[in-house]
Amino acid sequence: MHIFKFSIVVTIFCLGLAAAWGYHTNGGFSGVWSSVSIAAILGVMEVSLSFDNAVVNASILKEMDAKWRQIFLTIGILVAVFGMRLLFPILVVAFATDQSMVDVSQLAFNHPEVYSAHLHSSHTAIAAFGGTFLFMIFLSFLFDEGKELHWLGVAEEKLAELGKVDSIGIIVTLFVLIILQANLPLPLEQKMTMFLAGVSGLMLYIIVDSLGSFFEAGRGCPS
């Protein structure tokens, strides 16, 4: 249990914050249970959805020394938890509403229904951004010529050979974005938003992949 001691303390602290926020916003104990239960459900979902990342990270970390493990985990937590979970939604709403991030943060705490409405109105951009990023992860696996196990048999083995083509994943992704942008039944403005968001997701993947290569180069470096 001592391994999870810090995680348990943080969990209790965050549930306490959720309880305090529920008590404050709902004017009493009636909001405490709903706030704590929502926070607990989100916590369980986050842990369950992070198992696959944990397996991948473990395979990378086992070959790093202590210094690079610490760097990898620190940056990973900052990007995944504070970047994508906290800052990214606020940044999306700030961009969509032309407000400052401070104003959007206050909006999220004081008027969550308005904040939610802004997020829903930005669904096209968010879906294109996240979908493109995940699609690139899928293609990086599909076009990996170095993998030995092929779940889809001969078809996957042939597709893996395409990994010999430089930037094949980027080419396929851009081709798909162009087709979607031309054929989706959306207003022209939303089509352009979707395309630009998709390209942004592609750029983020390239940046993350480049950082991954950087950390890969750090394996075995003396601490």
N, C-alpha and C positions, 0 to 999 in steps of 0.2 A: 504493500500500500504506500510505502514511502515514495515510490516513483511517481505516484499520482497525487501526492500531497499538495503540491502547488496548484494543480488543476482543480482539485476539490475546493481549495480555498477561493480560487477565482470564480468557480461556479456558484458557490454560496454567496460571494460578494455580489455577483451579477444578478442573482435571484433576489437578493436584498434590495438592489437598486430598482428592479422591476416592481417589487412590492411597494417601495416608497413612491415610485412614479404612479402606480395604480391608485394608491391611497390619495395622492395629491390631485390627480386629474379627475378622479371620480368622487372626490369629497368624502372619503371614508373607507371602511373596510370592504365595502361591496366590490370595489375595483381591485382589491389586492389579489383575490383568488384568480380572477380572469387574467390579470397581468402576469402573475407568476406561472400560471398554467401555459400561457402562450409562450413565455420565455423558455420554459422547460421543454415544450414540444419542439420549438425551434432549435434548442440545444441538442436534443436527441437526433433531429433530422440532420443537423450539421455534422455530428459525429459519425452517423451512419453513412452519409454521403462522402465523408472524407477518408473512409477506409481504403478506397482504391488509391488515393493520393499517398496515403501512409505506406502502402506496399511499395509503390514506385520510389518514394523518397528513401525508404529503408534500403532498397537495392543500390541506391546511389551513395547513401551515407556510410554504408558498411565498408566502402573502399576509400573513405576520406580519413584524414587525421583529425584530431580534436579541433584544431583551429578552423579548418574548412567546414567541419560539421556545424560549428557555432555560427559561422557566417551564413551558411546555407539556411539553417533553421531561422535565424534572426530575420534575414531578408524575406524568407518565405512567409513567415508569420505576419510581418509588416504589410507585405503586398496582398496576401490572401485575406487576412482578417480585417485590417484597417483600410486597405486600399479598395478591394473589390466589394467587401460587405458594407463598409461604412461610407467611404469617400465617393465611390463610383456612383451610387444612386443619387447622392446629393449633387454631384457634379452634373449628372444627366438632367435633373430638374432645374439646376441653375442655368444650364445652357438652353434648355427649352423655354424657360420663363424670363430669361435675361435678368436674373437676380443674382446677388452675391451669394456665396456659399454660406455666409453667416446668416443671411436672411432665410435661406432655404432650410438651414439647420433649425432655426427658430420655428419655421413653418412646420417642420416634421414633429417637433415636440409639442407645439401649442395648437396646431390645426392639422392633425394627421389625415383627416378626410380630404382636405384640399391637397396636401402633399401626395396622397394616394392617387387622386384624380390626375395630377400632373404626371405621375409615373405611368399610369395607364395610357395617357395620351401619347407618351413616348414609347409605347410598346413596339412599334415598328423598328425604331432605331436600336432599342435594347435587344430585341430578338435577332436582328441582323448582326449586331456586334458580337453577342455571345454565341450565336449559331455558327458564325464564321470561325471564331476561335476554336470551338469544339470540332468543327468540320476539319480544320487543319490538324488537330490532334489525331482524329480518325485517319486522315490520309497519311500522316507520318507513320502510323502503324501499318496501314495497308501497303504503302510503297517502301517498306523497310526490307531491302534486299538481304540484310544480314540475319533476319530471323529464321529459325529452323522449324518452328511449329506453325502450320497453316491450318486454321480452323475451317476454312472453306475449301480445302483440298486444292485441286489443280488450278481452279480459277484464281484463288488467292496467291498461289505460287507464281502464276503468270503476271498478276498485277504487281507483285513484289519486285519482279524484274524491271518494272518501269522506274524503280528507284534509282536506276543507273542514269536516268535523265535528270540533269541538274534542274532544281526548282520545280519538279513536276507537280508537287502539291500546290505551290503558289499558282502555277499555270491553270490547273484544274479549278481551283477556288475562284480565281478571277473570271474564268469562263462561265462558271455557274452563276456568279453574281451578275454578269452581263446578261445572261439568259433570263434570270429572275427580274432584273430591272426592266427588261424589254417586254416581259409577258405578264407580270403580276397586274391584276385589275385594281391599281391604286392611282390616285392623283399624281401628276408629274412631280409635285413637290415631295410627296412621300416616297416616290421611287428614288429620287435623288438622295433623300435622307437615308433610305435603306442602303443604297449603294455606298455612300460615304461612310456609314456606320460599319458596313461589311469590310470595307478597305481598312478602316481603323482597327477592327478586330484582327484582320490579317497582319497589320503592322505590329500589333501587340504580341501576336504569336511569334513573329520573327524576333522581336526584342527579347521575349522570354526564352526562346530557343537559343538565342545567342548567349544570354546569361547562363543557360544550362551548359552550353559548350565551354564557357569560361570556367564554371565550377568543375566541369569534367577535367579540364586541364590542370586544376588544382589538386587532383587526387594524388595522394602520396607525397605532397609537398611537405618539407620539414616545418614543424610548428615553431 
